[in-house]
Amino acid sequence: MLKKVLCIAMAMALCLGVTAFAGGEPSDWAKGEIKSEYTQMFANMGIALDYQRPITRAEFAMLAFDVYGDINGGYPKIEVKKVFQDIGAEKVDTIIPMVAALGIVNGVSETQFNPKAPITREQIAAMVIRALAISGKEIEGEKEISFTDSDQI
């Protein structure tokens, strides 16, 4: 189960880190990993799905929150505080304080989250690693992976 959820999370991260969801269909190689529930989740938050647009920090935080809940069978009771002054205008922003309270996301400063900024691979990796650590889950067969630009991460 954990491997399946991680595969979905990483496929979404890689796919959505370069692209996101309204126009068109996902690429053929990604269709199997993109569940219809993600389409509904984005629609419920008032986000136009466009698979060719970079995903924002707020949108990925929403996905990270959803995957965290899937891995753990729900969410713990947490005290939520609004610490970021630049959130609240969009429906998706309501998720950010919860994901921050869990410790999955950080702001770009103590008071700013920058929800509409495109997310970077570095930020995606950090969120996924934090979500796994908080969940107490280990990745089976964990091994070091390097990229040609690893020194920039």
Secondary structure, DSSP 4 states (H G I P E B T S, - for coil): -HHHHHHHHHHHHHHHHH-----S---GGGTTTS-HHHHHHHHHTTPPP-TTSPPBHHHHHHHHHHHHHHHHTS----------TT--SSGGGGTHHHHHHHTS---SSSS---TTSBPPHHHHHHHHHHHHHHHT---TT------TTGGG-
